[in-house]
Amino acid sequence: MSWLDRLSKADFDGFEFLTESHDAKSGERLVIHEFPHSDEVEVEAFGKKADGWHINAYFIGENYDLEANGFTAKLASSGKVWLNHPWLGQLWVRAHDWTRSESNDKGGYCVVSIDFVPGGRAPYAPTVDKVDVAYSRVRELHTAIVDDFALEPMSNDGLNAFIADISQHLEGLRNVISLTTLPLTWANQVLNVIGGVKTDINVLMQVPGQYAAALGSFADVLGFGADALDEDVSSSTRARAVARITSTAINPPAIEASANTAVTVSATYKINTAREAALRSQMLVVSAAQLGLADYDNANSRDAVLSNVLTAIDALLPKMNDAVFQAAVSARTALIDALLDQDLSPQIIRDIANPLPSVLLAHQMGIDEAVFIAQNGVRHPLFVVGRVYG
């Protein structure tokens, strides 16, 4: 490997150059006071010196001089800009002075030695909210699922049998939602949406995209119902609801298929049934992801929600088409980033050997009793025993 191979690229305000080393300068501003007839000195500190960086930029080849000219012009005109360096990373700097070295015996290259100083206060760079990113990725998954849904043409008998079976599946979905621990107003709203889809199913199935959009509306009401109704849903309630929804997505309730055997064994019927089942399961996962994106008061509930949603996504991934697959993977990554970004590390850990009331333990740990009960999953507030977190 030659010296040329060892050069790495850096970037100054969009202008790339080769470099192989750097010197970083720093220190303290000190004033040394010496006194006549005394061997003692006093050192007065005036704070930290401004950092500085000395970097060599190499320009090589037939047109090295033109490249070097462009680089030095950039140094003279850029002011405060970003320097991207292979070892130093990204620095907000200003070029202070520079020296250009070249001669005939160097064979077609020159070196520009630059001293950089800090550029001062860096420009404001807005941070990306990970929750907003996660919501966006879940919405993209929602859209991809709706756009992907299509049905093969069926005979009248096949369509009637298909609609009858789908109605049973929707009724099973109503039963699942009824058993999910959602606040009453929220649950009723979700059940009404499913009831509306069942009522209009004959019309919706004439245009499969409308049926997919209707199930998408159901997923939104289920996922965003708490926010829309301003419901205060505890972390434990949210975790239980997500667990039931994702379980249903992976293992939907069985139904008794249509009695028309000639229809149910046909290839078209099987294809359409599989596509509708995939749509229903995927929309349940979307609703679980939307429901799971919330602020939690304890790590156990947060981790349970994330685990259940990821398990459901992973179970459905192998049968997804490409566009839905890519959207699901992106949503999966964004959900992990958003939920694990919450700092829910417990402040206090205590092991309770003899049962104590939750109100006493909450007071001792300096937190609200309701928070203590939710955070520790307390079943009997008067008889708390075992390890608790505050």
Stockholm file with secondary structure:
# STOCKHOLM 1.0

chainA/1-390         MSWLDRLSKADFDGFEFLTESHDAKSGERLVIHEFPHSDEVEVEAFGKKADGWHINAYFIGENYDLEANGFTAKLASSGKVWLNHPWLGQLWVRAHDWTRSESNDKGGYCVVSIDFVPGGRAPYAPTVDKVDVAYSRVRELHTAIVDDFALEPMSNDGLNAFIADISQHLEGLRNVISLTTLPLTWANQVLNVIGGVKTDINVLMQVPGQYAAALGSFADVLGFGADALDEDVSSSTRARAVARITSTAINPPAIEASANTAVTVSATYKINTAREAALRSQMLVVSAAQLGLADYDNANSRDAVLSNVLTAIDALLPKMNDAVFQAAVSARTALIDALLDQDLSPQIIRDIANPLPSVLLAHQMGIDEAVFIAQNGVRHPLFVVGRVYG
#=GR chainA/1-390 SS CCTTTTCEEEEETTEEEEECCEEEECCEEEEEEECTTCSCEEEEEEEECCCEEEEEEEEESTTHHHHHHHHHHHHHHCCEEEEEETTTEEEEEEEEEEEEECCGGGCSEEEEEEEEEECSSCCCCCCCCHHHHHHHHHHHHHHHHHHHCCCCCCCHHHHHHHHHHHHHHHHHHHHHHHHSCCCHHHHHHHHHHHHHHHHTHHHHTTSHHHHHHHHHHHHHHHHHHHHHTTCCCCHHHHHHHHHHHHHHHHSCCCCCCCSCHHHHTSHHHHHHHHHHHHHHHHHHHHHHHHHHCSCCSCHHHHHHHHHHHHHHHHHHGGGCCHHHHHHHHHHHHHHHHHHHTSCCCCSCEEEEEEEECHHHHHHHHTSCHHHHHHHHTCSCTTCEEEEEEC
#=GC SS_cons         CCTTTTCEEEEETTEEEEECCEEEECCEEEEEEECTTCSCEEEEEEEECCCEEEEEEEEESTTHHHHHHHHHHHHHHCCEEEEEETTTEEEEEEEEEEEEECCGGGCSEEEEEEEEEECSSCCCCCCCCHHHHHHHHHHHHHHHHHHHCCCCCCCHHHHHHHHHHHHHHHHHHHHHHHHSCCCHHHHHHHHHHHHHHHHTHHHHTTSHHHHHHHHHHHHHHHHHHHHHTTCCCCHHHHHHHHHHHHHHHHSCCCCCCCSCHHHHTSHHHHHHHHHHHHHHHHHHHHHHHHHHCSCCSCHHHHHHHHHHHHHHHHHHGGGCCHHHHHHHHHHHHHHHHHHHTSCCCCSCEEEEEEEECHHHHHHHHTSCHHHHHHHHTCSCTTCEEEEEEC
//
